[in-house]
Amino acid sequence: MTTLNVLLVGGTGSIGRHVARAAENAGHSIRILSRRGGGDDTIRGDLTDASTLAEAVDGVDAVVFTHGTHGSAAGFRDVDYGGVRNVLEAIGDRPVRIALMTAIGVTYRDGEYNRSSGAHDWKRRGERLVRASGKPYTIVRPSWFDYNEDDEHELHFLQGDTRTAGSPADGVIARAQLAEVLVASLTSEAAVGKTFELVAEKGPAQADLDPLFAALDADTGLDGARDVDNLPVSQEPADVIADLDRIRRA
Ligand SMILES: NC(=O)c1ccc[n+]([C@@H]2O[C@H](COP(=O)([O-])OP(=O)(O)OC[C@H]3O[C@@H](n4cnc5c(N)ncnc54)[C@H](OP(=O)(O)O)[C@@H]3O)[C@@H](O)[C@H]2O)c1
């Protein structure tokens, strides 16, 4: 069994708490980043303040990102996106394994939710930073949390991000099962360099996720393998392009 020192960014949140449990069940040592500090396994840090993150990433083998804000455009920019950038910069050139949670529909720009908050654009920019970093990564785009029925646990990994209703019609996933997928990706060679949408359908959970990871196309550039083209990097704001250049050089 591979045991890792894993930093949980968002580890106090509604998903992160499940990730902490799943990581410990898998035999990993966990360190939880929180603005509030806390128990022995918690380290204080603020994703919007890069200077607070050096200690958090010291000695880690892997990072699972499940952080997030709710609502404000500045929050999506500074926390959802800026947090990924600041942690990657704090890691520098160390070969740390990354699991990033974003959201199903993240490449869809025309819905009211993205128009009003930029939420999808910022999360997608975070995905691009991870792909640009050159680190071994897996990006999981979960569907709607805990809308699944009791018999809906069979996992399906989708690519192309074509479900854009912006409602549970796009798919459902239990938080606990999402956490298990994120943790399993950390030790799966077949999961490296893959981006997928995660839904559960009627049926039992699969015991071994490797065949599901292996069936996915690997990403080849800054976007998910089968994503429909949308905002080209050249049309991104100048500071986003500068972030990508910096992360690539790190
Ligand atoms: N609802 C859905 O069906 C659905 C589906 C797909 C994706 N999502 C996404 O899931 C994300 C996470 O949701 P959640 O419900 O798990 O959130 P949550 O329970 O509010 O947790 C947010 C986490 O982010 C951390 N965080 C926020 N700002 C931070 C900062 N400045 N520095 C350090 N840590 C910070 C919090 O840590 P502390 O407070 O301890 O500092 C906490 O651990 C959201 O962005 C949402 O877009 C939701």
PDBQT file of the ligand as one rigid body, heavy atoms in Angstrom, charges set to zero:
ROOT
HETATM    1  N1  LIG A 301     -23.235  21.771  -4.534  1.00  0.00    +0.000 N 
HETATM    2  C1  LIG A 301     -22.874  21.022  -5.561  1.00  0.00    +0.000 C 
HETATM    3  O1  LIG A 301     -23.618  20.128  -6.001  1.00  0.00    +0.000 OA
HETATM    4  C2  LIG A 301     -21.512  21.235  -6.177  1.00  0.00    +0.000 A 
HETATM    5  C3  LIG A 301     -21.181  20.476  -7.287  1.00  0.00    +0.000 A 
HETATM    6  C4  LIG A 301     -19.902  20.619  -7.843  1.00  0.00    +0.000 A 
HETATM    7  C5  LIG A 301     -18.981  21.495  -7.268  1.00  0.00    +0.000 A 
HETATM    8  N2  LIG A 301     -19.323  22.246  -6.183  1.00  0.00    +0.000 N 
HETATM    9  C6  LIG A 301     -18.294  23.127  -5.601  1.00  0.00    +0.000 C 
HETATM   10  O2  LIG A 301     -17.798  22.630  -4.389  1.00  0.00    +0.000 OA
HETATM   11  C7  LIG A 301     -17.029  23.659  -3.798  1.00  0.00    +0.000 C 
HETATM   12  C8  LIG A 301     -16.823  23.386  -2.319  1.00  0.00    +0.000 C 
HETATM   13  O3  LIG A 301     -18.073  23.325  -1.719  1.00  0.00    +0.000 OA
HETATM   14  P1  LIG A 301     -18.269  22.928  -0.190  1.00  0.00    +0.000 P 
HETATM   15  O4  LIG A 301     -19.752  22.873  -0.003  1.00  0.00    +0.000 OA
HETATM   16  O5  LIG A 301     -17.463  21.739   0.180  1.00  0.00    +0.000 OA
HETATM   17  O6  LIG A 301     -17.684  24.210   0.536  1.00  0.00    +0.000 OA
HETATM   18  P2  LIG A 301     -17.605  24.507   2.083  1.00  0.00    +0.000 P 
HETATM   19  O7  LIG A 301     -18.214  23.417   2.895  1.00  0.00    +0.000 OA
HETATM   20  O8  LIG A 301     -18.075  25.918   2.292  1.00  0.00    +0.000 OA
HETATM   21  O9  LIG A 301     -16.035  24.472   2.334  1.00  0.00    +0.000 OA
HETATM   22  C9  LIG A 301     -15.189  25.427   1.794  1.00  0.00    +0.000 C 
HETATM   23  C10 LIG A 301     -13.776  25.030   2.145  1.00  0.00    +0.000 C 
HETATM   24  O10 LIG A 301     -12.893  25.954   1.497  1.00  0.00    +0.000 OA
HETATM   25  C11 LIG A 301     -12.015  26.463   2.486  1.00  0.00    +0.000 C 
HETATM   26  N3  LIG A 301     -11.678  27.852   2.200  1.00  0.00    +0.000 N 
HETATM   27  C12 LIG A 301     -12.514  28.823   1.713  1.00  0.00    +0.000 A 
HETATM   28  N4  LIG A 301     -11.835  29.981   1.631  1.00  0.00    +0.000 NA
HETATM   29  C13 LIG A 301     -10.561  29.748   2.073  1.00  0.00    +0.000 A 
HETATM   30  C14 LIG A 301      -9.395  30.558   2.231  1.00  0.00    +0.000 A 
HETATM   31  N5  LIG A 301      -9.385  31.852   1.907  1.00  0.00    +0.000 N 
HETATM   32  N6  LIG A 301      -8.267  29.967   2.686  1.00  0.00    +0.000 NA
HETATM   33  C15 LIG A 301      -8.261  28.652   3.046  1.00  0.00    +0.000 A 
HETATM   34  N7  LIG A 301      -9.328  27.836   2.916  1.00  0.00    +0.000 NA
HETATM   35  C16 LIG A 301     -10.463  28.384   2.433  1.00  0.00    +0.000 A 
HETATM   36  C17 LIG A 301     -12.732  26.380   3.816  1.00  0.00    +0.000 C 
HETATM   37  O11 LIG A 301     -11.775  26.307   4.857  1.00  0.00    +0.000 OA
HETATM   38  P3  LIG A 301     -11.891  27.135   6.260  1.00  0.00    +0.000 P 
HETATM   39  O12 LIG A 301     -13.251  27.753   6.319  1.00  0.00    +0.000 OA
HETATM   40  O13 LIG A 301     -11.653  26.098   7.326  1.00  0.00    +0.000 OA
HETATM   41  O14 LIG A 301     -10.777  28.130   6.201  1.00  0.00    +0.000 OA
HETATM   42  C18 LIG A 301     -13.497  25.064   3.636  1.00  0.00    +0.000 C 
HETATM   43  O15 LIG A 301     -12.666  23.979   3.963  1.00  0.00    +0.000 OA
HETATM   44  C19 LIG A 301     -17.738  24.947  -4.171  1.00  0.00    +0.000 C 
HETATM   45  O16 LIG A 301     -16.794  25.817  -4.771  1.00  0.00    +0.000 OA
HETATM   46  C20 LIG A 301     -18.748  24.522  -5.224  1.00  0.00    +0.000 C 
HETATM   47  O17 LIG A 301     -18.679  25.361  -6.372  1.00  0.00    +0.000 OA
HETATM   48  C21 LIG A 301     -20.574  22.137  -5.635  1.00  0.00    +0.000 A 
ENDROOT
TORSDOF 0
